[in-house]
Amino acid sequence: YQRRVHGRTESLQLTAHNPPVAIMSFSVNTTHAGDGKNFGAGKRVSVHYTGTLANGTQFDSSRGRGAFEFEVGSGQVIPCWEKAVAQMSVGQRAKVTCPPEMAYGAGGMGPIPGNATLTFDVELLKTL
């Protein structure tokens, strides 16, 4: 196996001991801009969200039942949310895509199957 990295070619022989590993990252794609003021960990926030699986099936939503509140950086939500919401500003609405390793992993949870990539429509309503 060969690949080009920063203008040079790297070679790697794949064996059972060093199979290729895909490292995924979360993404935040803004659909509506916020006030532009970011904040750090320790801030309590109020959000609306709708979560869907890769096939479009909705598995959860705060819309219609009330905003969801949590403290950023406290471990109350999946790692993808911790990082994504910390990048957002009040009033911002974004499509947040979470790879399995930053969501519920191989085990899944409730209606979310194992190794699922999740997409959330997140709106940061306010900081508390």
N, C-alpha and C positions, 0 to 999 in steps of 0.2 A: 504494500500500500504506500503510495506517495502522495504528498500534498505540498502546495506552495504556501509558505508563510512568510510574510514580509519580504518578498522577493527572493527567497531561497527555497530549495526543495528539501523536504524532510522525508525520510523513509522510516517505515514502521512495519515490522512483520507481525501480522495478527496471529495469535495463538489462543488457546483456551485461557491462558493466563493474562493476556492483555487485549481483550476484545475491544472494539471501538465503543466509545461511550458518547452519547449525544448530551450535551449540556445545554439545557434550555434556560431561558430567562423570561421574566414576566415582561409585559409591555403595558404602557399607559398611553392610549390615543385619545386626546382631548376632542370632545364633540361640542363643548361649550366652554369658553374661557371663564375663569374665575377672577377674583380681585388681584391675583398675582402675588399675594403675600403668603409665603410658605412658613411652616412652623416645624418644630422638632418633636422628638419623642417626649412623652409625658403630657401631651395635650389631649384633652377629652374632646371628641368630635361627634357630630350628629350627621348621619348619612342616610340616603335612600339608595337602594340597590335592587337589582334583579339579576339572578344568577342563572346561566344556561349551560348545558352540556354542548359538546362539539356538534351534535346533531340538531341543535336548536331547542331541545326540550328544556323548559323552565323547571328548575328544581326548588327555587325559593325566591321570595321578593318581600321587601318591606313596604312597597307601595300598596296602599289600601289598608294597611294595618298599623302604620306609624313608623317613624324614623328609628333607626338603630343607632345606639350610642356605645362608644368604647374609647378606651385610652390608648393612643398610639404608642407602641413600644412596650406594652405590658404583657403581650402574649395572649390576649383575649381572642384574637382572630388569626387566621392562617397567615403564614409569613408573607405571601404575596400581597395581602391587604396591608400588612404593616408597612411594607416598602412603598406600595403604590399610593396609599392615602397620605403618607408623609410627604410625597412630592406634589400633592394637589393643593389648591387654594380654595377658599370659600367661594361658592358659586360655580365652581368647575364641575363639569360633567364629563366623564370619560369612559371609554371601553377599556376594561382591564382584563388582560388575558393571563391566566395563571397556569403554569405547567404543573403536572402532578407532584413533582418534588417540592413545590412551594405551596401546595394545597393539601389534599388528603392522601397522597401517595398511593402505594399499592393496595392498601386496605380499604380505601374509599370511606364513605360515611353515609348512612341512611340511603337516600335515593341516588347518591353519587357513587358510581362504580369505581373500582380500583383503577389507578393509572389514568384518570380522566383529566384532560385539559379543560379548565373552566373559564368561562367568559362572564364578566360582570359589567353591567351598566351601573356605574357608581356616580352619585351626585353628592358632593360635600356641601351640606346645608349650612353648618356653622361650627365654630369651635365653642366649647363651653368653659 
